[in-house]
Amino acid sequence: MMRRLRTIDVPCTIEIEQTPESLHAHAIPEDVEIRPGDTVIVQGVPDSIPRDGRITVAARATVIRASWPERLWAEWSGLLELTQLYEVGFDAKEQHP
């Protein structure tokens, strides 16, 4: 049995910054809630920006909805990965006279 993909096309805002203070890119789909396991494909992303620049552009995004087993798996695997962060240890700092 093949599963039908449920896709939604939405507007998307892309923010990219490449400065000495920050290097980041954010794609923010609008008018849709992204749920665990969903896939977001963004079209129209600029391939470069000027050095020391920051841009905000409008684009389109396609959201592919996860099935309920995929959503459940994404939630559980995310929780398991989060618990790995709890396995942090601290060693006593050596004191030199």
C-alpha positions as a Python dict, from the first residue, in 0.01 Angstrom:
ca = {
    (1, 'M'): (0, 0, 0),
    (2, 'M'): (145, 336, -99),
    (3, 'R'): (99, 632, 128),
    (4, 'R'): (-27, 957, -16),
    (5, 'L'): (187, 1257, 56),
    (6, 'R'): (-2, 1557, 182),
    (7, 'T'): (172, 1870, 62),
    (8, 'I'): (100, 2233, 132),
    (9, 'D'): (253, 2528, -56),
    (10, 'V'): (297, 2839, 159),
    (11, 'P'): (481, 3171, 151),
    (12, 'C'): (811, 3172, 337),
    (13, 'T'): (1041, 3442, 474),
    (14, 'I'): (1415, 3376, 452),
    (15, 'E'): (1658, 3566, 673),
    (16, 'I'): (2032, 3529, 609),
    (17, 'E'): (2310, 3708, 792),
    (18, 'Q'): (2686, 3687, 734),
    (19, 'T'): (2858, 3932, 967),
    (20, 'P'): (3142, 3908, 1220),
    (21, 'E'): (2877, 3886, 1493),
    (22, 'S'): (2659, 3617, 1335),
    (23, 'L'): (2643, 3359, 1058),
    (24, 'H'): (2293, 3215, 1024),
    (25, 'A'): (2004, 3141, 792),
    (26, 'H'): (1640, 3100, 893),
    (27, 'A'): (1350, 2991, 674),
    (28, 'I'): (1014, 3072, 833),
    (29, 'P'): (709, 2921, 661),
    (30, 'E'): (400, 3137, 708),
    (31, 'D'): (38, 3039, 777),
    (32, 'V'): (124, 2679, 869),
    (33, 'E'): (225, 2493, 1184),
    (34, 'I'): (528, 2269, 1135),
    (35, 'R'): (482, 1945, 1327),
    (36, 'P'): (734, 1674, 1423),
    (37, 'G'): (840, 1469, 1121),
    (38, 'D'): (721, 1722, 861),
    (39, 'T'): (959, 1807, 577),
    (40, 'V'): (998, 2164, 453),
    (41, 'I'): (1144, 2234, 107),
    (42, 'V'): (1221, 2600, 40),
    (43, 'Q'): (1233, 2732, -320),
    (44, 'G'): (1399, 3051, -433),
    (45, 'V'): (1679, 3064, -177),
    (46, 'P'): (1961, 3307, -266),
    (47, 'D'): (2287, 3119, -319),
    (48, 'S'): (2506, 3396, -178),
    (49, 'I'): (2492, 3725, 3),
    (50, 'P'): (2745, 4007, 31),
    (51, 'R'): (3011, 3973, 300),
    (52, 'D'): (2906, 4161, 615),
    (53, 'G'): (2551, 4155, 483),
    (54, 'R'): (2206, 4068, 605),
    (55, 'I'): (1910, 4003, 377),
    (56, 'T'): (1546, 3913, 415),
    (57, 'V'): (1366, 3774, 108),
    (58, 'A'): (1024, 3634, 31),
    (59, 'A'): (1009, 3283, -115),
    (60, 'R'): (782, 2978, -137),
    (61, 'A'): (799, 2662, 72),
    (62, 'T'): (642, 2320, 30),
    (63, 'V'): (551, 2141, 354),
    (64, 'I'): (521, 1763, 327),
    (65, 'R'): (316, 1636, 618),
    (66, 'A'): (442, 1333, 810),
    (67, 'S'): (213, 1035, 864),
    (68, 'W'): (117, 961, 1224),
    (69, 'P'): (380, 679, 1259),
    (70, 'E'): (648, 916, 1123),
    (71, 'R'): (533, 1191, 1359),
    (72, 'L'): (538, 951, 1656),
    (73, 'W'): (886, 828, 1561),
    (74, 'A'): (1015, 1187, 1529),
    (75, 'E'): (880, 1276, 1874),
    (76, 'W'): (1026, 968, 2044),
    (77, 'S'): (1364, 987, 1873),
    (78, 'G'): (1383, 1356, 1964),
    (79, 'L'): (1321, 1273, 2330),
    (80, 'L'): (1586, 1000, 2324),
    (81, 'E'): (1839, 1239, 2170),
    (82, 'L'): (1754, 1499, 2432),
    (83, 'T'): (1831, 1254, 2713),
    (84, 'Q'): (2184, 1220, 2575),
    (85, 'L'): (2238, 1580, 2682),
    (86, 'Y'): (2174, 1474, 3042),
    (87, 'E'): (2482, 1248, 3033),
    (88, 'V'): (2715, 1534, 3113),
    (89, 'G'): (2992, 1480, 3362),
    (90, 'F'): (3222, 1717, 3540),
    (91, 'D'): (3576, 1634, 3649),
    (92, 'A'): (3726, 1792, 3954),
    (93, 'K'): (3964, 2067, 3855),
    (94, 'E'): (4322, 1996, 3953),
    (95, 'Q'): (4456, 2254, 4191),
    (96, 'H'): (4819, 2346, 4154),
    (97, 'P'): (5004, 2480, 4460),
}
